[in-house]
Amino acid sequence: MPDTLPLVLPFADWPSADQAAWQALFECGGFLDDDGLGARWAPGTRQKRAQGYGQWVSFLLRRVPDAIKEEPAARIGPDRAKAYLDECQERLAPRSVSNLFTDLLAVARAMAPTRDWAWLDLVTGRLIARSSTISLPAAPAISARKVFGWSLSRMQVIHDSHDGTELARAVEFRRALMIGFLVARPVRRRALGAMRVGHHLVEGNPDFLVRFDAEDMKDGRSRQFPLPRALTEPMGAYLSTYRPILLGGRDHDRLWVTARGQPLSDDGIAGDVETVSARHLGLRLHPHAFRHIAATSIAESDPEHIGIIRDILGHATLDMSERYYNRATGVSSCNMLQSIVEDIRNDMPRIRRAKPNQRTPQARSGRHV
């Protein structure tokens, strides 16, 4: 245990009882046994809740050290929660405070599902309601239609250009395609970065299918939808021509590839998207901003179908979608968003896959999935 406790206590420094209770949440049961109640949490959710619970444990060790003698779930009571709330509100914004209590409630319910957590549910609900009316992020001042149109135009310019090196053009084509994908299919950055050819992106005839397993999604629900038709030919060109150039002889199945042939990391995605959007769209957009853009475009252009925001963004409830995104299942939802951007295709030249004799040496070598 460190002499000076950080506000977020790392798992390795948690008391042994907390470590054991946490690990039990993710145990897989046998043939006749149930899995731990956290077993279906997505990796990102698991990490976020570990950090949140680490703040709770740090608070107890600093402010109520005797509480550590109790079982982890037994320590969570109204008086201590009130003191924890007071400390959090002194240093954090309302949204961050509500997120911490949301995590604490989820962990408490998973550790002790038979206990009555109605009081903590009530407190958490009030914090969420309060934070939803304070400091809502401003909607990006750009529409999904404009972003998607830029993506298609940019890819066409790159495809027709002979300026620069093959590698530089491949990087720019991948960046433009990634932004087009993000605004038309606004998945979270972690899911985007994890995409693998043949698993998350499946080539059909003539269209591509995009699918995510439950563990890829924050809400724990698998999803499957078609790639927008306007992106079918650009994606084909990327797989047949530009991705092999980026791979440079390497062989792996990750969809998004760096200039050095490595899988593009989550931070790499954020850096690319922010740089390109600032340079070409006049706004420095983080990958998450495309979820706001898509939802706002739906709310403004087709408010009667605002319910599809929940399905497109992967939210558990419509209430959450409205709270964060309403400012003005599955395939049907994606088709609704597609209708907003798809008609741009009619005004754009078509990007076709390179013919065999037009492919680069890397493409002809077969180093692509």
Secondary structure, DSSP 8 states (H G I E B T S, - for coil): --SS--SS--GGGS-HHHHHHHHHTT----TTS---TTTTS-HHHHHHHHHHHHHHHHHHHHH-GGGGGS-TGGG--HHHHHHHHHHHHHHS-HHHHHHHHHHHHHHHHHH-TTS--HHHHHHHHHHHHHHHTS------SS-HHHHHHHHHHHHHHHHH---S-HHHHHHHHHHHHHHHHHHHS---HHHHHT-BBTTTEEE-SSSEEEEE-GGGSTTS--EEEE--GGGHHHHHHIIIIIHHHHHTT----BSSB-TTSSB--HHHHHHHHHHHHHHHTSS---TTHHHHHHHHHHHHH-GGGTTHHHHHHT-S-HHHHHHHH-----HHHHHHHHHHHGGGGGGS-------GGGS-HHHHTT---
